[in-house]
Amino acid sequence: MAAPFMSRKTSSSPEFHDMQGLIASAYSHLPCAAYLLLRVSNRPSSGAWLNDWATRITTASAKQARFSLNIAFTASGLATLGLPADALETFSFPFLEGMVDQRRSRILGDFDNSDPQYWHWGGPLNERVDMILLAYAIDDDELATRLNEIRESVAHSGGITEVLQLDASRQSDNREHFGFADGIGQPTIGGGGPFAHQHEKQLERTSHATLLKPGEFILGYADESGQVANLPTLAWADDLSRALPPVPEPSGRTALGSNGSYLVFRQMAQHVAEFWNCFENAARLPNGRSDAAERELLAAKAIGRWKSGAPLVLAPDNDNPALHDRNDFAYTCDNHGLKCPIGAHIRRANPRDSLDHDHPDAALHSVRRHRLLRRARSYGKRADDPFVDDGKARGLHFICLVADLERQFEFVQQTWIHNPAFAGLNRETDPLIGARVAPAHFTAPATPVRRRVHGLSHFITVRGGAYFFLPGLRALRCLAGIAVANRERL
């Protein structure tokens, strides 16, 4: 087995021209999106197609005004393209095992209705997915035109088959289907270039585990601990492109993973009416009527922010839209969760300084090692009445980028989101996306008597997902060359 390279970064400064644009941008200026799931059916032909489309991939060095395109691969995709086994073995174990591996499913809470056997794609009973094309456009017409061009090229490639198209969009008010502002509190990447613009844009209203080292999300660079995540490598003789940089050790190998990232994709159906009716029932008065203000407060307590995005730590009693994008807060001033409950969704997803009351700085530093770079998009039409189940499909395409699947994404899922004993709680998982085998409860501390919401069910159901590798541009050309040269039958 080839040993992964992990001693020091492969370049002196971020190589934005070699990174795919999704690392630097969520493409917020491109509201329309679609994700094409593809399967390799002929190796040399797929390599020729990749070689052609590699020149059209959007990089991190230049913002495109009307359309952006990125591409990523599953472990089966890399193997099907002909990547040698000794190179494939240098990728991380979660990536190689895949999201539907039984052990990984337990970690991610994928059971009951979210069991992979029920998935629409990516599951053990579904057609194999080797690649994903992530397309973003300025409007529907531009997206349709570009997708037609891509589909025509796929049809004529002789080596690529379309498995499924997943549509997505950005809501005009930037709220997800439950009605809450989304995408607040994103970490930003240090290192200058396009990352500097992101940080400057958020600097006045952000703090606490926000500006992070490139190596937390991009392979080949130092992370918050000064280390470099395991870097996939390739034997020098197998790099027909001769474009990849060498690594010091093991000698004779090149940095296949350089400027790449692991991409997590999960399609999460949102059950809007179930969510709001649960909080409607919790807010009913003795006369049977619902207290609308109490309902909104209890729902905000479960999320940790009001619908506008205002954090409960800064606006504990009423929504304050003026605080809609504020992220400069800590939890040490609210150790008992009287403002923002300890089990609230955003407090679990990013505990900030709250996990060690005696050493908040140390707690904050620890949390910095478990952040995710989110690139999520909603799908489906927003419900006309959030209290009525209209039977229509809607939800969130959860996408995030990490350098270490176990330390970042899987850790957050297992240790914070699905942990029933998180921060001293008792049999409570995340009230929004937590896995549960039976109706559960959520506690909102208060004086003199706590509030408790009973009857929490599954407010989201996983419909599909996979772990992908988002390669650098040099690695993408290398993979295309390997596929073209390898004419063994699939």
N, C-alpha and C positions, 0 to 999 in steps of 0.2 A: 504493500500500500504506500502510495506517495505521501510524504509528510506535508501538511499545510505550512505555508510560510507565515510567521507571526512575530518577527523580531523588530522590524522598524518600517517606517513608511517607504513607499516605492518612489515617491517624488517629493521635491522640496516644497512645492506649493500646489494648491488645488488646480487640476487640469480641467478647466471648465469645458474646453472644446471637446474633451473625450468623455464627458458625462452626459447622460440623457437628461433632457430638460425637466422631467418630472422631479428630479432631485432638487432643483433650484426653485421650482414654481408649481403651485397648485393649478395654474392656468385659470385663475379667477376671472381673467378678461375674456375667456372663451367659455360661455355658459352652456353650450351644447356639447354632449359627449356620447360616445358609444365605444363599447369594448367588444372586439371580435375574438372569439376563441377559435383557435385553429389546430389542425392535426397534420403532422407530416406523413405523407403517403408515399413519397419517392425522394430518397436522400439527395442524389445529385441535382435533381430539378429544384428541390426546395432550397438547396445551397445557392443555385443561380438566382432564384427569386430573392433570397436574403441579400445577396451581393448587390442586387439592383436597389432594393429598398433601404439598404443601410445608408445610402447617400441622402435619403429623404427624412431620416430620423432627426427630430428636433434636439439640439444640444443645449446645454446649460449656459452657453456663452452668448446666445442671441435670442431675444424674444421675438416670436412670430406673431404678427398682428391678426391673422385670420384663421390659421390652422396649425396645429401641432400634433405630432405623431411619435409615439414611443413603443417599444417592443420588449417583451420579457418572455422567459422560457421556464417550463417546469423541468424537473429532473428527467422525466421521461422524454421531454423534448430534446434536451442536451444529448441524451443517450441515443435517441433516434437519429439525430443529426450526425452521429458518428464520433462524438467526443470520446477519446480513449478512456478505458476504465480507470487507469491510474490517475487521470485528471479528474474524472467524475468523483473519485473517492476523496478528493481534497475539499469538496464542498461540505457544508455543515450537515450533521446528521438529521436534524428536523427537515431540512430541504430534501434530502435524499429519501427519507422515509415517507414524506408527504403528509399533508394535513389530515388525510383519512386513515392513517395508521392508527391502530387501536389505542396505543399508548398516547399518541398525540390527541386523539379525540377526547380521552379522559381529561387531559390537561386543559383542553379548550372548552370543556363542558358541552361537547356535541353528543347529546343523547336525547332520548325521548323524541319529540317531533323534529329536533335538529340532528338526529342521527344521520350520518352520511348515506345510509341506504335509502333515505327518502329525498336526497338532494336532486335538483333538476339538472345539475351539471357538476363535474368534479368528483362525484361519488364513485364507489366501486361498481355500481350498476350502470354508470353513464359512459358515453363515448369518451375515449381518451383525449385529454387536452395537452398539447405540446407547447403552444405559444399563445400569447395574448397581444393583440394590437390595441393600444389605448389612443383613441382619436378624440381631439378637442377642436371645436370650431366656433366661429363668431356668431353663427346663426344656423337655423335648420337647413336652409338651402345650401350653404357652404358644406355642412356636414354630409348631406345627401350626395352632393357632387363628388366629394372626396371618397366617400364609402363606395360609390359606384365604381370609381377608378380603382380602388383597392380590390373590390370583388372581381372586377374584370381581370386584373393581373393575377389574382389567386386562381381563377377559373382557367386561365391560359398557362399557369405555371407548370401544370402536370405533376406537381409534387406537394401541393398544399390543399387541404380540404377544410371548408368552414364547418365548425361544429355548432356555434350559436352566436347570436348577437345580443348583447346586453345594452339597453339604452339607458342614458342617464342625463341629468341636467343639474344646473344650479338654480335654486329657487330665487326669485327676484329679491326677496327679503332675507335671503341667506338662512332660512329656517328649515329644519328637517320636518318630517311629517307629524311628529307629536306636537310641533308648534314652537319649539325652542330654537334660539339662535345657535348655529353650529360653527365649528372651526375656530373657536376662540382659544387663546392660550397656547397656540402652536409654538414649539421650540424653533429657534432659528439657528443657522449654522455659521460658525465663525470661519474666517479664511478669506474675506474680501470678495471681490467680484460681485456676482449677482446676490450672494449671501449677504454682503454688506448692505445692499439696498433693503433687503427684507428686515434686517435688524434695525436699521435707522428708522424704518417705517413704524416699528413697534416699540422702539426704545423708551419713549416717554410713558408708555402704559404697560410695560412688561417688566417682570423680574421673576426671580425664583425658578431656577432650572430652565431658563429660556435660551440664552446664548450658549450653545454647546459646540464642542470640538467636532470637526468634520468626520472623524473616525467613528462617531456614534451612529452614523448613517451611511457613510461611504467607505467601501473597502480599500485598504491600502494607506490609511491615514491614522494618526494617533487619536485615541478617544479620550474621555475625561480622566481615565486612570493613567494615561501616557502609553498605553499598549495599543497594539494593532490587532484587530479581529483576524481569525484564521482566514488566510487569503488563498482562494483556489489558484492552483498553478497548473502549468502544462509543460510537458517536455519540449525543449527547444526544437528538437527535430520535428515535432508535430505541428509547430506554428509555421504553416506554409506562408502566412502573410508577412512574417518577419517584422511584425509591427509591435509586438508586445515587449515591454521592458523586462530585462532579466531580474531575477531575485538573487541575493547573495548566497542564500542557502535554502533548500538543497541546491547545489550547483547543477547547471545544465537544465534549469527550468525557467519558465517565464511567468509573469504575473497575469494570469488569465482573469482574475477577479478585480484587477486594478480599476478604480473609478466606477465600480459596479455597486449594487445594493440588492438586498433581498426584499422582495415585494410580497406583502400579504394581501390577498384579495378574498373577501367574504361577502356574499350576497345575503343581506339580512332583511327579511320581510318584517314590516312594522305593523302591529295590530293596534291601530289607533283607537278604535272604539272601545276595545278591551281596556286599554290604558286609561282613557278618560272616564269610562263608566266606573272603574275601580275607585278612582279618586272622587267621583261624584257620590258614590255610595258612602265613602268614608267621611264625607262632609255633610251628611244629612242631619238635620235638626230633629229633636224629639217629635215634632209635628209631621215629620216625613218629608219636609221640603229640604232642598239642598242649599247650602250656604255657598254661593259662588265664590266669595272672597276666600273662604276656608279651603275650597277645592283648589283654587289657583295656588294658594300658599302651600298646601300639602304636596301638590305636584312639583312645585319649585323646590321644596325641601328634598324630594326624591332625586331631583336633578342636581341641585346645588347652585343653580342660577334661575332667575326669572325668565320668562319667555323672551324678553328683550335681550337677554344675555347678562344683565346686571348680576354680579355675584352676591349670594346671600350674606357673605361675610361683611360686605360693605353696605348692603341694603337688606337687613334681616326681616323687616316687617312689611315693606311695600316695594313694588317694582319701581325702579328709577331708570328710565331709558337713557338718561345722561351717562350712566355707567355701563352702557351696553357692551363695550369692548375692553373693560378694565380687567387687567390680569395682575396688577401689582398688589397682591394681598398674600397673607400667610394664615396659618391655622392655629399658631400658638396662642393667639388672643382668643381662641374659641376652642379650647382643649376639650370641653364637655359637649361640643356640638350644639349649643343652644341657638347659634345663628345658622350654621351649616351643619346638618347632621353628619356624624362620623361615617355613616354608611351611604351618604349621597353619592351619586354616580361620578361627579367630577372630583370628589374628594378621594374616591377609590382609584380612579384612573390616574390621578396625579396628587398624591398625598402631601406634596410639598414638604413642609417642615414638621408635620404632625406625628410622625411615627416614633419620635423620641423626644418627649417633652423636656427632658433635662439637657439634651444636646441638639437643639434645632438645626444648627449649622451642619452637624454631621448627618442628621436625617436628610437635610436638603441635598447634601452632596451625594448621598446614597441614591436618592430619587433621580438624580441627574443621569444615573446609569441605566435607567429603565424607561426612558422617554421614547415616544414613537413620532415619526414624521408623517402626519395624516394627510391623505389626499382623497378623502371620501366624496362621493356624489350621490344625490338622491335619485330614485327612479319612481315612475308612476305619477299620476295626477293627485294633487292634494285633495283630501276628503272635503266634500261640501259641508257635511255635518260630522264633526269629530266624535259624536256620540252614537252614530249609526254606522253599522258595518254594511258597506255597499258591495262587498264581495270583490272589489277591484284590487289588483296587485299594486303594492307600493312599498317602498322601503329604502334601504341605504346600501349602496355598494361601498363597503368599508375597504379602504385601501391605505396601507401604511408602508413606509420604508424603514428598514433597520439594517444594522451591520451584523447583529447577532439575534437570531430568531428566538433562542432559548432565553437569553438574558433580558431581552426587551419584550417582544410581543407575548411569548408564552408565559413569562414571569408575571406580567401584568394580568393576563387572563386567569392564571391559576392562583396566584398569591394575593391579588387585590380584588379582582372582579368577582370571581366565583367562590372565594374563601368565606365560609359561613362564620368564621371566628376573626375576621379582619379587625385589627385594632381593638380587640377585646369584645367584639359583638358576639351575640349568641344566636346561632342558627339563622343568620341573615346574609343573603348574597346581594349583589348589586340590584337595587330595585328596578332598574331600567332594562339591563341586558343580562342579568345574572341567571345562571342555570338553576332550575329547581325541579324536583320530582313531584311536588304537590303544592297546592296554594300556600303561599308563604306570607310573611309580614315584614313591614318596614317601620322602624322606630325613629321618631323625630323628638329628641330631648326637648323639654320645655319645663317651665316652672309655673305653678306648683306641680302640675301633672303632665307627664309626657303625652305626646300624641302617638298613636299607632294605627297604621293602615293595614288591614287584614285582607286576605284574599288575592294577594299578588299572584298572577299567573304568568304565562310566557307572553311578554309584550313584544318579543321578537322571535323569529324562527329562522335558522340558517337554511338557505335554499341551495347553496353551492359555495365552493371555495377551493383555493389551491395556494401553495407556496410557489413563487416564481423567482427567478434571478434576472435582474435588470442589468445587463452588461454595459460596459463602456463601449465606445464606438470602435476602438481598435479590436476589442474582444469580439464584437459582433462581426467584423470583417474576417477575423480569424475563424470563427465558427462557420461562416459561409464557405470559406476555403476548405475547411475540413470536410464539410458535407459534399462539396463538388468533387473533391478528390477521392472520396470513399464510395466506391460503387458496389460494395457488398449489398446483397438484397436485405430488405428490412424483415 
